[in-house]
Amino acid sequence: MGARFFCLTANLIYTDNSTELKSMSFNVQTSEWQYLAFPIVPEHPEKTVKTVQVIASFGRNPNTVLFDNLTLTREDAQSYTYN
């Protein structure tokens, strides 16, 4: 049996149909309400993102979960690469 999981995943689909996954996990050890926010920065800024699929996942856990008020917000921002 595999490990428990409780996360949000963003599947970025580019116009050339290539994909990229970005994920962030919740704490599987608590039964309290949790808030999760994370940046989704494409690794290929030269490509155009066509679609973003948001996937809420919960599995191999003994309890149930409620995903509430999922929001995806686009914010134009500069990013920098350091050498």
N, C-alpha and C positions, 0 to 999 in steps of 0.2 A: 504494500500500500504506500502511496506517495505522501508527500508532505501536505499539510493543510495550506490553503491559500485564501486570501481575503484582500483584493486589490482592485484598483482602477487601471485600465490600460487604454492608451490612445493609439489607434492604428492609423498612421498617416499614409494616405494613398496619393502618390504623385501622378501627374498627367501622363507619364510614361508607364503607368501601372506598377511601378516598383513600390514597395511598402517599407515602413519603418515603425517599430513598436517602441512606445515609451510607457513604463509602468511605475506605479508607486503602491506600496503595500500598507494596509491598515495593521493595527496590532491585533493578532489573533488570540492574545491572552486575556483580553478584557471583554466584558459584556456591556460596557457603558457606551453611550453615544460617542462617536468619533467624527472629527472633521479632517478632511484631507484636501490639500491644494498643492499643485506642483506645476512648474513651467513645462511646456511642451515646445522645445526648440528644435526645429528640423536640422538634421546633420548635413543636409545638402541644400544650402541656401540658393544654389544656382538652379534648382528645380522648383517647379510650381506644385504646391499641394492642391490636389483636386478635391479630396474628401478626408474628413477626420471621423473615424468611428470611435465612440467611447464605449468601452466594454467593462461592465461591473461584474466581478467574479468572486465567488465564494464557494469553496468546496472542501471536502474531506474534513468537515467540522461537525461536531455533534449538535449544534444549535441552528437557529435560523437567523437571517439578517434582513434588514430593510434598508435599501438604498433610497435616499430621500433628497430631493432638490438638487439633482445633478445639473451643473452649469458649465458650459464651455465658453470662454470669453477670449476674443482676439484682441491683442494689444500690440501695436507696432512698437518695436523697441530695437535699439542697436545692440548688437552683440560683438564681442571682441575676441580675437584669438591671440594668445601670447606665445612667443617662441622661447 
